[in-house]
Amino acid sequence: MLLSSCRRGLGAATVSLVLFTPAALGAHPAAPQQAGQQSLPPIPVLRTQVSPAESDQTRNRAAPGVTSYPAAAAGDGATSAGYNLSRWAEDWRGYRDPARRDDPLDRLKFLPLDDDGDIYLTLSGELRLRVNHTTNPNLREVEAQRQDINRIVAGADLHLGPNVRFFGEVAHGGIAGENIGAPAATLRNDAIVQQAFGEVSGDVAGMQVGARYGRQEFTDGSNLLVSQRDNNTIRYVLNGVRGWVRGARLRADLFDFELTEFGDQGFGDDPSDDDTRFSGATLGVVAPTEWLGGSKLYFDPFVWRLHDEQRWGDTTARERRWFTGARLWGDVGRATLDWTVNHQSGRFDNREIDAWQILAAQTYRLGAGASAPRIGFHADYATGGGGYDQGTLGNATTPFGNNIYYSYQLFLTPSNLITLAPNFTFAPVKGVRLTTEYQFAWRENATDAVYRANGLPFAGTELVEGSKIAESLRLQLVWSIAPRLSFTGRYEHLDAGPVLTRAGYAGSDFVAGWVSFRF
């Protein structure tokens, strides 16, 4: 009943959302796109000055006696210099002071609606223009593909005092180019209510307690498992309720969502999917700082359940899958780590599920400064097997992870996959960061297929021998041109290994560049 009410309420919310929007969204003509190919994510633009959101004076303003769980580890993503991929996670109350504003757009971050400034509106927006070029799309020796992609987003965050807020966000995605096939609705969408929720929060016995209801992003976990998929033009959003209790060193989050059926025509054709469910609990613990000789680590055990339709092998059926695991992440001196282990169980088409994932990324900073070069690697293990059999299903999967981690072209996903990828990040000049990576990829189970980001197999790979899938060279350059403006460039060369070539697939080159403006 609760989720059904959410679904009905999104249509009505459209009217109020447009009132909060600083710019109207126009219709965009339909344009096709190659199946499976998606756009790339922007890098958050960092402001050069310290944001008022970082000021201690703006934290816990309503209850100075409350000691909050660290904001960066509360399951809402990372906020850097005031900006977050999830715009509702930003806090611009410091801009009530005119002296802290640098330009006219800063005024839009805090618009007081009463004399005290306790009721206020924050406006946000993004314009992203991008071009992708791919040779041998879908790893077939065919003509190259070019995608010309644009994203327009406008949002409003209305605060009615310290304990009640309403957030709304609308978006438009357009795509054109050459050889782009039929586009997914997350790449081409004339207009969508991307987020629309209400939230209440308060302080109880020294703890922060809150609940959020409506359409929203969810990123409380490893980015490889749950992500808003900024790689898409239209974000991945869910519909339902999320609640939390947060203390100084412990937290608990509970949630119950339905997935979204994305349309591409305009407002009103992106309903909540009543036949799906993503629910569960995530706990959080701030580890003692004396661990490992001095650290800032977080330990997050979780139990999640995903109920959706899946395809494995030649069978498409309903699947109920449980994810039981834990994540350890944070800093140990100059080292940064992000480790996740989870076991997956449940049923697919009356078959038992028994799968594992081990996801481990680590880097080491080579100097004392935050901009010093970093060297590191990621090593990942995801079981496979049973996709084309009738026994136990051993294929691991993710609820809605960020798969450009393995391939900018979305040719790999953590199912029946083993990877090892050393990397190096440095700043050749001020304002520019360059990351290089070389990745090796193998099948975990040589009798099962190679799976791409959308969960579908590379047909025929289940019939050939061998383990090695590919080697990939990847480069990323991020140039922070101005506080709100950035350019990102990416290149990937995928050298197809024996498993792919024996099944008739080829290598590929991918080049992308985009400009992102945010306020």
C-alpha positions in Angstrom: 0.0 0.0 0.0 2.8 2.4 0.9 4.7 1.8 -2.4 1.5 2.0 -4.4 0.8 5.4 -2.9 4.3 6.5 -3.9 3.6 5.4 -7.5 0.4 7.4 -7.7 1.9 10.4 -6.0 4.7 10.9 -8.6 2.3 12.1 -11.3 0.8 14.7 -8.9 4.3 15.7 -7.8 5.1 16.8 -11.4 3.2 20.0 -11.1 4.9 21.2 -7.9 8.3 20.2 -9.2 8.0 22.4 -12.2 7.2 25.3 -9.9 10.6 24.7 -8.2 12.5 24.4 -11.5 14.5 27.4 -12.7 14.3 26.3 -16.3 11.7 24.5 -18.3 12.6 21.3 -20.1 11.8 21.1 -23.8 10.9 18.0 -25.8 13.7 16.3 -27.8 13.1 14.2 -30.9 13.5 10.5 -30.6 17.0 9.2 -31.5 18.1 5.5 -31.6 21.1 4.1 -29.8 23.1 0.9 -29.9 21.7 -1.6 -27.4 23.8 -1.9 -24.3 25.9 1.2 -24.9 25.6 3.9 -22.2 27.1 7.3 -21.5 29.9 8.1 -19.1 29.7 9.8 -15.7 30.8 13.3 -14.9 33.4 13.9 -12.3 32.1 16.2 -9.5 33.4 19.7 -10.0 35.4 21.0 -7.0 35.2 24.5 -5.9 38.6 26.2 -5.1 37.4 27.8 -1.9 36.1 26.1 1.3 32.4 25.6 1.0 30.1 26.8 3.7 28.8 23.2 3.7 32.2 22.2 5.2 31.9 24.7 8.1 31.5 23.2 11.6 29.1 26.0 12.3 26.6 24.7 9.8 26.6 21.1 11.1 23.8 20.0 13.5 22.6 23.6 13.8 19.3 22.7 15.3 20.8 20.5 18.0 24.3 21.4 19.1 24.3 18.6 21.7 24.0 15.9 19.0 27.2 14.2 17.8 26.6 13.1 14.3 27.8 10.0 12.4 30.5 11.2 9.9 28.6 12.6 7.0 31.0 11.1 4.4 30.1 7.6 5.7 26.4 8.0 6.3 25.4 6.3 3.0 24.6 9.4 1.0 27.8 9.6 -1.0 30.8 11.8 -0.7 30.5 15.6 -0.6 33.6 17.5 -1.8 33.8 21.2 -1.4 30.0 21.4 -1.1 29.0 19.3 -4.2 27.6 15.8 -4.2 26.4 13.6 -7.0 23.1 13.4 -5.1 22.3 17.1 -4.9 20.0 16.7 -1.9 23.0 15.7 0.2 24.5 19.2 -0.1 24.2 21.7 2.7 24.4 25.4 1.6 23.2 27.1 4.8 26.4 29.0 5.1 25.4 31.1 2.2 22.8 32.9 4.4 25.8 35.2 4.9 26.2 37.4 1.8 29.9 37.8 2.4 30.5 34.1 1.7 28.9 34.3 -1.8 31.3 34.7 -4.8 28.9 35.2 -7.7 25.2 35.5 -8.6 24.7 31.7 -8.8 25.8 31.4 -5.2 22.6 33.3 -4.3 20.5 30.4 -5.7 22.0 28.0 -3.1 20.2 29.8 -0.2 16.9 31.7 -0.9 15.3 32.5 2.5 11.5 32.4 2.6 11.1 33.8 6.1 12.8 36.4 8.2 14.9 34.0 10.2 16.1 31.9 7.3 14.8 28.7 8.7 12.5 28.2 5.7 14.6 28.4 2.6 15.0 27.0 -1.0 18.1 25.7 -2.7 18.2 25.5 -6.5 20.5 23.2 -8.4 21.2 22.3 -12.0 23.5 20.6 -14.5 24.2 20.8 -18.2 26.3 18.1 -19.7 27.4 17.8 -23.3 29.3 14.6 -24.4 30.6 12.7 -27.5 31.4 9.0 -27.5 33.2 7.2 -30.3 33.4 3.3 -30.3 35.0 1.0 -32.9 33.6 -2.5 -33.3 30.5 -1.7 -31.2 29.3 -4.8 -29.3 32.8 -6.3 -30.1 31.6 -7.1 -33.7 33.6 -6.0 -36.7 31.1 -3.4 -38.0 31.1 0.3 -38.6 32.1 2.6 -35.7 29.5 4.3 -33.5 29.3 7.9 -32.5 27.0 9.2 -29.8 26.2 12.9 -29.3 24.6 13.1 -25.9 23.2 15.9 -23.8 21.7 16.0 -20.2 19.7 18.9 -18.6 18.8 18.6 -14.9 17.0 21.1 -12.6 16.2 20.6 -9.0 14.9 22.3 -5.9 15.3 21.6 -2.2 12.7 23.2 0.1 13.5 23.2 3.8 10.6 24.0 6.2 12.7 24.4 9.3 15.4 22.0 10.5 13.2 18.9 10.5 11.1 18.9 7.3 12.2 19.1 3.7 10.9 18.4 0.1 13.2 17.7 -2.8 12.3 17.6 -6.5 14.4 17.1 -9.6 13.5 16.9 -13.3 15.7 15.8 -16.1 15.9 15.6 -19.9 18.2 13.3 -21.9 18.9 13.6 -25.7 21.0 11.5 -28.0 21.9 11.5 -31.7 24.9 10.4 -33.8 25.8 7.5 -36.2 25.0 3.8 -35.9 23.3 4.2 -32.5 20.5 1.7 -32.9 17.6 1.9 -30.4 18.4 4.0 -27.3 17.5 2.9 -23.8 15.1 5.2 -21.9 17.9 6.1 -19.5 19.8 7.7 -22.4 16.9 9.3 -24.3 14.0 10.7 -22.3 12.1 13.8 -23.2 11.3 14.6 -19.6 11.2 12.7 -16.3 10.5 13.4 -12.7 13.9 12.0 -11.7 13.5 12.5 -7.9 10.6 13.6 -5.7 10.5 12.9 -2.0 9.6 14.3 1.4 11.8 13.9 4.4 11.4 14.3 8.2 14.3 14.1 10.7 15.0 15.0 14.3 17.1 14.2 17.3 16.0 11.5 19.8 18.1 10.7 22.9 21.3 12.1 21.2 20.7 10.2 18.0 19.7 11.5 14.5 16.5 9.8 13.4 14.9 10.3 10.0 12.8 8.9 7.1 12.6 9.7 3.4 9.6 8.7 1.3 9.2 9.0 -2.5 11.4 8.6 -5.6 15.1 8.9 -4.7 18.6 7.8 -5.3 20.2 5.1 -3.1 24.0 4.7 -2.8 24.4 3.2 0.7 27.0 0.6 -0.1 29.9 -0.2 -2.4 29.6 1.7 -5.7 30.1 -1.7 -7.5 26.8 -2.9 -5.9 24.5 0.1 -5.7 25.0 3.3 -7.7 22.8 6.2 -9.1 24.6 5.3 -12.4 25.7 8.8 -13.3 27.1 6.9 -16.3 23.6 7.1 -17.8 22.0 10.3 -18.9 19.0 9.6 -16.7 19.9 8.5 -13.1 19.0 5.2 -11.6 16.2 5.9 -9.0 13.9 3.9 -6.8 10.5 4.4 -5.2 9.7 3.8 -1.6 10.9 4.6 1.9 14.3 4.8 3.7 14.7 5.3 7.4 17.8 5.8 9.6 19.2 6.1 13.1 22.6 7.6 13.5 24.8 8.1 16.5 28.4 9.2 16.9 29.9 5.8 16.1 27.0 3.6 15.0 24.2 3.8 12.4 21.4 1.7 11.0 19.6 2.2 7.7 16.4 0.4 6.6 14.8 0.6 3.2 12.0 -0.8 1.1 11.9 0.2 -2.6 10.3 -0.7 -5.9 12.4 -0.2 -9.1 11.4 2.3 -11.8 10.0 1.5 -15.3 11.7 4.1 -17.5 9.7 5.5 -20.4 11.1 8.0 -23.0 8.2 10.3 -24.0 7.8 12.7 -21.1 6.4 13.2 -17.6 4.1 10.4 -16.4 5.5 7.4 -18.3 8.2 6.4 -15.7 6.1 4.6 -13.1 7.1 2.5 -10.1 7.3 -1.2 -11.0 5.0 -3.1 -8.6 6.5 -6.5 -9.6 10.0 -5.6 -8.2 11.4 -5.1 -4.8 14.7 -4.0 -3.3 14.7 -3.9 0.5 17.0 -4.6 3.4 19.3 -3.1 6.1 22.8 -1.6 6.3 24.6 -1.0 9.5 27.6 1.2 10.0 30.4 1.2 12.6 33.2 3.8 12.9 36.3 1.7 13.6 38.7 2.8 16.4 41.2 5.3 15.0 44.1 3.4 16.6 43.6 0.4 14.3 46.6 -0.4 12.1 48.6 2.4 13.7 46.2 5.2 12.9 43.2 5.1 10.6 39.8 6.4 9.5 37.9 3.2 8.7 34.3 2.3 8.5 32.7 -1.2 8.7 29.3 -1.7 7.1 27.6 -5.1 7.3 24.4 -5.4 5.2 21.6 -7.8 4.3 19.6 -6.9 1.1 16.9 -8.6 -0.9 16.3 -8.1 -4.6 13.1 -9.4 -6.3 13.1 -8.9 -10.1 13.0 -10.6 -13.4 16.3 -12.0 -14.6 17.7 -13.9 -17.5 20.4 -16.6 -17.1 21.3 -18.6 -20.1 18.2 -19.2 -22.2 15.8 -18.8 -19.3 14.0 -15.6 -18.2 12.2 -16.0 -14.8 11.5 -14.3 -11.5 14.4 -14.2 -9.1 14.6 -13.6 -5.4 18.2 -13.0 -4.4 19.7 -12.2 -1.0 22.9 -10.3 -0.6 24.6 -10.9 2.8 28.0 -9.3 3.3 30.1 -6.5 4.7 32.2 -3.6 3.5 35.5 -2.2 5.1 36.6 1.1 3.7 38.5 4.3 4.5 42.0 5.5 5.1 45.0 3.9 6.8 47.8 6.5 6.8 48.5 7.2 3.2 46.6 4.1 2.0 43.0 4.1 0.9 41.1 0.9 0.7 37.6 -0.3 -0.2 36.9 -4.0 0.4 33.5 -5.7 0.0 32.6 -9.4 0.5 29.1 -10.8 0.0 27.4 -14.2 -0.4 24.3 -14.4 -2.6 21.5 -16.9 -2.0 17.9 -17.3 -3.0 15.9 -18.9 -5.9 15.8 -18.4 -9.7 13.1 -20.3 -11.5 13.0 -22.8 -8.6 16.7 -23.2 -8.7 18.9 -22.5 -5.7 21.4 -19.6 -5.9 24.9 -19.9 -4.3 27.3 -17.2 -5.4 30.1 -15.0 -4.0 31.8 -11.7 -4.7 35.1 -10.3 -3.3 35.7 -6.7 -4.5 39.0 -5.1 -3.3 40.4 -1.8 -4.3 43.4 -0.1 -2.7 45.7 2.9 -3.5 48.7 4.4 -1.8 49.6 8.1 -1.8 53.2 8.7 -2.7 53.5 12.1 -1.0 52.2 14.1 2.0 49.8 16.4 0.1 46.3 15.5 -1.0 47.3 16.0 -4.7 50.3 13.7 -4.5 50.5 10.8 -7.0 48.8 7.5 -6.1 49.6 4.0 -7.1 47.3 1.1 -6.5 45.3 -1.8 -8.0 42.0 -3.5 -7.8 41.4 -7.2 -7.6 37.9 -8.6 -8.0 36.3 -12.1 -7.9 32.8 -13.0 -8.8 31.6 -16.6 -9.2 29.9 -18.0 -12.3 28.5 -21.3 -13.4 25.0 -22.7 -13.9 23.8 -20.1 -16.3 23.2 -22.7 -19.0 22.6 -25.7 -16.6 19.6 -26.8 -14.5 21.3 -27.2 -11.2 22.5 -24.6 -8.6 23.0 -21.1 -10.1 26.5 -19.9 -9.2 26.4 -16.6 -11.1 27.0 -13.5 -8.9 25.4 -10.2 -9.8 24.7 -6.7 -8.4 21.5 -4.9 -7.6 22.4 -1.9 -9.7 26.2 -1.3 -9.7 28.5 1.0 -11.6 29.9 -1.2 -14.3 32.2 1.3 -16.1 34.6 0.3 -13.3 35.5 -2.7 -15.5 34.8 -1.3 -19.0 34.0 2.2 -20.2 32.2 0.4 -23.0 30.2 -1.7 -20.5 31.6 -5.0 -21.8 32.2 -6.5 -18.4 30.3 -7.0 -15.1 31.1 -8.7 -11.8 29.5 -12.0 -12.8 31.7 -15.0 -13.7 34.6 -12.6 -13.6 38.1 -12.3 -12.1 40.1 -9.1 -12.7 43.4 -7.6 -11.7 44.2 -4.0 -12.6 47.2 -1.9 -11.5 46.7 1.9 -11.8 48.5 5.2 -11.3 47.0 8.6 -10.7 49.0 11.9 -10.9 48.6 15.7 -11.6 50.7 16.7 -14.5 49.7 20.4 -14.1 47.5 22.2 -11.6 43.9 21.5 -12.0 44.4 18.4 -14.1 44.4 14.8 -12.9 45.3 11.8 -15.1 44.6 8.1 -14.2 46.1 5.2 -16.1 45.1 1.6 -15.6 45.9 -1.8 -17.2 43.3 -4.5 -16.5 43.5 -8.3 -17.0 40.2 -10.2 -17.0 39.4 -13.9 -16.8 36.3 -16.1 -16.4 35.9 -17.7 -13.0 34.0 -20.7 -14.6 35.1 -21.8 -18.0 31.8 -23.5 -18.8 29.7 -20.4 -18.4 29.5 -17.2 -20.6 31.1 -13.8 -20.4 28.6 -11.3 -19.2 28.3 -7.6 -20.2 27.0 -4.7 -18.0 23.3 -5.2 -18.8 23.5 -8.8 -17.5 23.2 -10.4 -20.9 25.9 -12.9 -22.1 28.2 -12.6 -25.1 26.4 -15.3 -27.0 28.6 -18.3 -27.8 31.2 -17.7 -25.2 29.7 -20.5 -23.1 30.6 -22.9 -25.9 34.3 -22.2 -26.2 37.3 -23.2 -24.0 39.6 -21.0 -22.1 39.6 -18.5 -19.2 41.2 -15.3 -20.5 38.6 -12.7 -21.6 40.6 -9.6 -22.4 43.3 -7.1 -21.5 42.3 -3.4 -21.3 44.3 -0.2 -21.3 42.3 2.8 -19.8 43.1 6.5 -19.4 41.1 9.2 -17.8 41.9 12.9 -17.7 39.9 15.4 -15.6 40.4 19.1 -16.0 38.8 21.4 -13.4 38.5 24.5 -15.6 36.6 26.6 -13.1 34.7 26.0 -9.8 31.6 24.8 -11.6 33.0 23.8 -15.0 35.0 20.7 -15.9 36.2 18.6 -18.8 36.6 14.8 -18.7 38.3 12.7 -21.4 38.5 8.9 -21.5 40.1 6.3 -23.7 39.9 2.5 -23.6 41.6 -0.1 -25.7 40.1 -3.6 -25.2 42.3 -6.4 -26.6 40.0 -9.4 -27.0 41.4 -12.6 -25.4 40.9 -16.2 -26.5 37.4 -16.6 -25.0 36.1 -13.7 -27.0 38.0 -14.3 -30.2 37.0 -18.0 -30.3 33.4 -17.0 -30.1 33.7 -14.6 -33.0 34.3 -11.3 -31.1 36.9 -8.6 -31.8 38.7 -5.9 -29.9 37.6 -2.3 -29.6 38.7 1.3 -29.0 36.6 3.8 -27.2 37.1 7.6 -26.9 34.9 10.0 -25.0 34.9 13.6 -24.0 32.4 15.8 -22.2 31.9 19.2 -20.6 29.9 19.5 -17.4 28.5 22.7 -15.9 26.9 22.5 -12.4 25.5 25.0 -10.0 
